[in-house]
Every structure is written in C-alpha cells, then in structure tokens.
C-alpha cells in the first residue's frame, strides 16, 4: 500500500536494530491520520492552489482534499494505491520495484501513464528511491517524492539533531501554506540552515516548520540537498536529489491518539520527527520559476532521491 518505506534499520547500542523512520505496525494505521508517513507521493507532491492549473493554455481542475486545494496528489494519489512489486538482488545492492498504471479516471489528473518506484539499498548503507513515469498521449504533471520522517536519536524529540540545508532562499506562503510566488532570503531567520544548526531550537523559534526551501544548484553530483545529524549518537543522513526544493515538516500540529511504532506503540508527539521531502517546489505548475513539472505526451521522466546513512 502506497509504496511505503516502512523501516530503515540501523544497529542500536544494545546490539539490536533501530528504525530511524517514523512509522506504523499495520497498513490501516497509515490511513487513520494525515501524516502521509514515509509514503510515496504523486502525481504531484505538495499543494496545488485551488486544484487548478494550465498546460499549454488548457485549464484543468483536479480533485481537492485540503481547504479547497489539492495536497500530495489529491484524494486518490500514489499513497492510496495498491502497487504491484518485484524484488531483485545484485552483488552490491537489493531492490524492490513497484509499478502501477496511473489513470485519470481514478485520480482526476489528465492522462494515463505507467509509474515505477524503485527502492535500492546498497552495501554503502544508502537507500536510493527512483521515481519514473512513462507517459501516454496527453500532457500531465509529475512531481513525486517520498514523505520520509526521520528521528535519528534515542529520544522522542529533535533536541539533539542538527540540520544543514543547501539553500539560501525559502518560499513565502499564505495562510493555507500555498506559495505566493515570492522567494525570501534566509538571512537572520530561523530558516537559515546553511551551516549546521540545532533543529529543535529553530523549530521552537519558528513555531514549527511546514515550509519549502529553494535548493542551490540541485543535482546529484553537486552539494547534498541536506544533511541531518544526531549530535549525541553520531548518526547522520545525507540527502541528495535533482529537485529544486526541499519541504520540511516538523509535525507542529498533529491529531491526538496517533500511535507510532518506532519505539513500541505510543502516541505521536509534535516535533517527534522531521519530514524532509526532496521534490520540485510546491505549486510549481502555477509559478514559472519553480521548476518544470510537466510530463509531455510520450515522454519518460525519472527523479532520484538518495538517503545515505553514516555513523560519525
């Protein structure tokens, strides 16, 4: 269900294994809340204002699911689909390959295409997620991501975490967290993560994050998109992506009674984890400078996101 990333297991201090992702024990629990926890997101990550956009002068209205806007692919996006899968093993890696025909009759977006999601774990402790779309005969949108939530520590907050983001700009948003089109500088704000900074202190100062950073020179071969580090344990995740943006969400407001299973089943807490979603910038189809998310007829596109684990 949802081509969901359920666990990223690392050695723990007691000789057992620890999951550094937030997650749930059953498929049902993933859908009893709105966290989109570690699920595949598509066709389009983030919000589309009013569920409206144009492609080559033609206007489209797609289903909405949040305050009249379309969030994370709408009410029938990737995360609600039951995917077919195969697995493979090589000398230096193992993979699971999910595939699904994405149809406009189900999700309301124009056109049909074949979607593929490949998770690969290699012997260097790096997970790479590849999102591909092989389009049919109508132009459509394609801006996928994985809604990963991390907590690298043994604590139930982010107090020992530091974050660095390859960004000197972030997006201004309105009251519904929709980009206005204005790009703001991070200087002298809680959004300045150009050098490692304590994540909880910045989170407290900002009242939580649900924001998009503009990535400097996106590309897998340039600087990492972001680095998340737990200063106490020395655990670190390095994120690389071709996307123009990184959305950070720290769960500032969550429904009570959500039972996470990372450290045994217990209530989730605001600020217990951080979602780091590498993607093209949200609502890009309505802002020319946010990145190209149009998938042309008979075109194939592939995006990669990698998460490399290290023990410092």
Residue pairs with C-beta under 8 A, 6 or more apart in sequence:
1 27
1 30
1 81
1 82
1 83
2 30
2 39
2 40
2 78
2 79
2 80
2 81
2 83
3 39
3 40
3 78
3 79
3 81
3 83
3 85
3 98
3 117
4 23
4 27
4 30
4 37
4 38
4 39
4 40
4 79
5 21
5 38
5 39
5 119
5 127
5 129
5 146
5 148
6 21
6 23
6 38
7 19
7 21
7 23
8 19
8 20
8 21
8 127
8 307
8 309
9 17
9 18
9 19
9 20
10 17
10 18
10 20
10 125
10 235
10 309
10 311
11 17
11 18
12 18
13 154
13 233
18 154
19 262
20 150
20 151
20 152
20 235
20 237
20 309
21 38
21 148
21 149
21 150
21 262
22 35
22 37
22 38
22 149
22 150
22 151
22 260
22 262
22 268
22 272
22 273
23 30
23 37
23 38
23 149
23 260
23 261
23 262
24 30
24 37
24 259
24 260
24 261
25 261
25 265
29 259
29 261
30 37
30 39
31 80
32 258
33 254
33 255
33 258
34 255
35 147
35 149
35 251
35 254
35 258
35 268
36 72
36 79
36 147
37 147
37 149
38 146
38 147
38 148
38 149
39 78
39 79
39 146
39 147
40 78
40 79
40 98
40 117
40 131
40 144
40 145
40 146
40 147
41 72
41 73
41 77
41 78
41 79
41 144
41 145
41 146
41 147
41 277
41 279
42 73
42 77
42 78
42 102
42 115
42 131
42 142
42 143
42 144
43 73
43 77
43 78
43 102
43 107
43 109
43 133
43 140
43 141
43 142
43 143
43 144
44 70
44 72
44 73
44 77
44 109
44 141
44 142
44 143
44 144
44 285
44 293
45 72
45 73
45 143
45 144
45 145
45 147
45 247
45 277
45 279
45 280
45 282
46 71
46 72
46 143
46 212
46 247
46 277
46 279
46 281
46 282
46 283
47 66
47 69
47 70
47 71
47 176
47 177
47 178
47 282
47 283
48 62
48 69
48 70
48 283
48 285
48 286
49 69
49 178
49 283
49 286
50 64
50 68
50 69
51 61
51 62
51 63
51 64
51 68
51 69
51 70
51 74
52 59
52 60
52 61
52 62
52 286
53 59
53 60
53 62
53 141
53 285
53 286
54 60
54 285
55 110
55 139
55 140
55 141
55 285
55 294
56 139
60 109
60 110
62 70
62 74
62 107
62 108
62 109
63 70
63 74
63 75
63 76
63 107
63 108
64 70
64 74
65 71
65 74
65 75
66 176
67 176
69 176
69 178
72 79
72 147
73 79
73 107
74 107
74 108
74 109
76 106
76 107
76 108
77 107
78 100
78 102
78 115
78 117
78 144
79 147
81 100
81 102
83 98
83 99
83 100
83 117
84 98
84 99
84 100
85 96
85 97
85 98
85 99
86 96
86 97
87 94
87 95
87 96
87 97
88 94
88 95
88 97
89 95
92 122
92 123
93 120
93 121
93 122
93 123
94 120
94 121
95 118
95 119
95 120
95 121
96 118
96 119
97 116
97 117
97 118
98 116
98 117
98 118
98 119
99 114
99 115
99 116
99 117
100 114
100 115
101 112
101 113
101 114
101 115
102 109
102 112
102 113
102 114
102 115
102 133
103 112
104 110
104 111
104 112
104 138
104 140
109 140
109 141
110 138
110 139
110 140
111 135
111 136
111 137
111 138
111 139
111 140
111 295
111 297
112 136
112 138
113 133
113 134
113 135
113 136
113 140
113 142
113 295
114 133
114 134
115 131
115 132
115 133
116 130
116 131
116 132
116 133
116 134
117 129
117 130
117 131
117 132
117 144
118 128
118 129
118 130
118 132
119 127
119 128
119 129
120 127
120 128
120 129
120 130
121 127
122 128
124 308
125 308
125 309
125 310
126 306
126 307
126 308
126 309
127 306
127 307
127 308
127 309
128 304
128 305
128 306
128 307
129 146
129 304
129 305
129 306
129 307
130 302
130 303
130 304
131 144
131 145
131 302
131 303
131 304
131 305
132 300
132 301
132 302
132 303
133 142
133 144
133 295
133 300
133 301
133 302
134 300
135 142
135 295
135 296
135 297
135 298
135 299
135 300
136 297
136 298
137 297
137 298
138 297
139 294
139 295
139 296
139 297
140 294
140 295
141 285
141 293
141 294
141 295
142 293
142 294
142 295
142 301
143 279
143 280
143 284
143 291
143 293
144 279
144 303
145 243
145 247
145 277
145 278
145 279
145 305
146 277
146 305
147 275
147 277
148 275
148 276
148 277
148 307
149 251
149 273
149 274
149 275
150 228
150 237
150 273
150 274
150 275
150 276
151 158
151 161
151 262
151 272
151 273
151 274
152 161
152 228
152 229
152 230
152 233
152 235
152 236
152 237
153 159
153 160
153 161
153 230
153 232
153 233
153 235
154 232
154 233
156 263
156 269
156 272
157 200
157 269
157 271
157 272
158 199
158 200
158 203
158 250
158 271
158 272
158 273
158 274
159 198
159 200
160 230
160 231
160 232
160 233
161 198
161 199
161 200
161 228
161 229
161 230
161 231
161 274
162 196
162 197
162 198
162 199
162 228
162 229
162 231
163 193
163 196
163 197
163 199
163 202
163 226
163 227
163 228
163 229
163 274
164 193
164 194
164 195
164 196
164 197
164 226
164 227
164 229
165 193
165 194
165 213
165 215
165 225
165 226
165 246
165 248
166 194
166 215
166 216
166 217
166 223
166 224
166 225
166 226
167 186
167 193
167 194
167 213
167 214
167 215
167 216
167 246
168 185
168 186
168 187
168 194
168 214
168 216
169 183
169 184
169 185
169 186
169 213
169 214
170 183
170 184
170 186
170 191
170 211
170 212
170 213
170 214
171 179
171 180
171 182
171 183
171 184
171 211
171 212
171 213
171 214
171 245
171 281
171 282
172 179
172 180
172 181
172 182
172 183
172 184
173 179
173 180
173 211
173 212
174 180
177 210
178 282
178 283
179 212
179 281
179 282
179 283
179 287
179 290
181 287
183 214
183 289
184 191
186 192
186 193
186 194
186 213
190 202
190 203
190 205
190 206
191 202
191 206
191 211
191 213
193 202
193 213
193 226
196 227
196 229
199 228
199 250
199 274
200 271
202 209
203 209
203 250
203 252
203 271
207 252
208 250
208 251
208 252
208 253
208 270
208 271
209 248
209 249
209 250
209 252
209 274
210 247
210 248
210 249
210 250
210 252
211 247
211 248
212 245
212 246
212 247
212 248
212 281
212 282
213 245
213 246
213 247
213 248
214 244
214 245
214 281
215 225
215 241
215 243
215 244
215 245
215 246
216 223
217 223
218 225
218 241
218 242
218 243
218 244
219 242
220 240
220 241
220 242
220 304
220 306
224 238
224 239
224 240
225 239
225 240
225 241
225 243
225 246
225 278
226 238
226 239
226 246
226 276
226 278
227 236
227 237
227 238
227 239
228 236
228 237
228 239
228 274
228 276
229 235
229 236
229 237
229 312
230 236
233 311
234 311
234 312
235 309
235 310
235 311
235 312
236 309
236 310
236 311
236 312
237 307
237 308
237 309
237 310
238 306
238 307
238 308
238 310
239 246
239 276
239 278
239 305
239 306
239 307
240 278
240 304
240 305
240 306
240 308
241 278
241 279
241 303
241 304
241 305
241 306
242 303
242 304
243 278
243 279
243 280
243 281
243 291
243 303
243 305
244 280
244 281
244 284
244 290
244 291
245 278
245 279
245 280
245 281
245 282
245 290
245 291
246 276
246 277
246 278
246 279
247 275
247 276
247 277
247 279
247 282
248 274
248 275
248 276
248 277
249 274
249 275
249 277
250 270
250 271
250 273
250 274
250 275
251 268
251 269
251 270
251 271
251 272
251 273
251 275
252 270
252 271
253 270
254 268
254 269
254 270
256 267
257 267
258 267
258 268
259 265
259 266
259 267
259 268
260 266
260 267
260 268
260 272
278 305
280 290
280 291
280 292
280 293
281 287
281 290
281 291
282 290
283 290
284 290
284 291
284 292
284 293
285 293
285 294
295 301
